Amino acid sequence: MEIVNQKVLRRDNTLLSITHLTQLLHYATGFGGFVVPLIVWLSSRKTVEGMDEHGKAIINFQLSLLLYIIISVPAILLLGLGILGLIGVGILGFVLPIVNAVKAANGESPSLFLTIPFI
């Protein structure tokens, strides 16, 4: 019996950490925090162990942040509560990628705090 197409997943915690940290490109470019992790996830999800789990967590987190921003903008007219929402989204969008990068470097699952599972 012959084995055909045997795929061996490699363990690369550094790439997982870098993928989480690329979310911070939002603060430098304004749009790279969604596009770059998406490209890294799609290109290496079948070759790196844990990339599918971490990539889905990143995309779900970015889509959740986008939804929270869309909800917060009209809420500014409602007694200014949207400003607090935008501040919270800014803090959460900066802190959680760093926390998840440390977890990925240690080989742990990502934190899904306030993340809506879209994918």
Backbone hydrogen bonds, N-H to C=O, Kabsch-Sander energy under -0.5 kcal/mol:
donor,donor_aa,acceptor,acceptor_aa,energy
4,V,2,E,-0.6
7,K,5,N,-0.6
8,V,6,Q,-0.5
9,L,7,K,-0.6
10,R,47,T,-2.7
12,D,10,R,-0.7
16,L,12,D,-1.6
17,S,13,N,-2.2
18,I,14,T,-2.6
19,T,15,L,-2.3
20,H,16,L,-1.8
21,L,17,S,-2.3
22,T,18,I,-1.6
23,Q,20,H,-1.3
24,L,21,L,-1.6
25,L,22,T,-1.6
26,H,23,Q,-1.4
27,Y,24,L,-1.3
28,A,25,L,-0.7
29,T,25,L,-3.4
30,G,25,L,-1.1
34,F,31,F,-1.4
35,V,31,F,-1.2
36,V,32,G,-1.8
38,L,34,F,-1.3
39,I,35,V,-2.3
40,V,36,V,-2.5
41,W,37,P,-2.7
42,L,38,L,-2.6
43,S,39,I,-2.0
44,S,40,V,-1.5
45,R,41,W,-1.2
47,T,44,S,-0.7
48,V,44,S,-1.8
49,E,10,R,-2.8
51,M,48,V,-1.5
54,H,50,G,-2.3
55,G,51,M,-3.0
56,K,52,D,-2.2
57,A,53,E,-1.9
58,I,54,H,-2.2
59,I,55,G,-2.5
60,N,56,K,-2.6
61,F,57,A,-2.1
62,Q,58,I,-2.6
63,L,59,I,-2.4
64,S,60,N,-2.1
65,L,61,F,-2.5
66,L,62,Q,-2.0
67,L,63,L,-2.2
68,Y,64,S,-2.6
69,I,65,L,-2.2
70,I,66,L,-2.3
71,I,67,L,-2.1
72,S,68,Y,-2.1
73,V,69,I,-2.1
75,A,71,I,-0.9
76,I,72,S,-0.5
76,I,73,V,-1.2
77,L,74,P,-1.2
78,L,75,A,-0.6
79,L,77,L,-1.4
80,G,76,I,-1.3
81,L,75,A,-0.7
81,L,78,L,-1.7
82,G,75,A,-1.3
83,I,80,G,-1.0
84,L,80,G,-0.8
85,G,81,L,-1.7
86,L,82,G,-2.6
87,I,83,I,-2.3
88,G,84,L,-2.4
89,V,85,G,-2.5
90,G,86,L,-2.3
91,I,87,I,-2.3
92,L,88,G,-2.8
93,G,89,V,-2.7
94,F,90,G,-0.8
94,F,91,I,-0.6
95,V,91,I,-2.6
96,L,92,L,-1.9
98,I,94,F,-0.6
99,V,95,V,-2.2
100,N,96,L,-2.8
101,A,97,P,-1.9
102,V,98,I,-1.9
103,K,99,V,-2.2
104,A,100,N,-2.6
105,A,101,A,-2.0
106,N,102,V,-1.4
107,G,104,A,-1.0
108,E,103,K,-3.0
115,T,112,L,-1.7
116,I,114,L,-0.5
118,F,116,I,-1.4
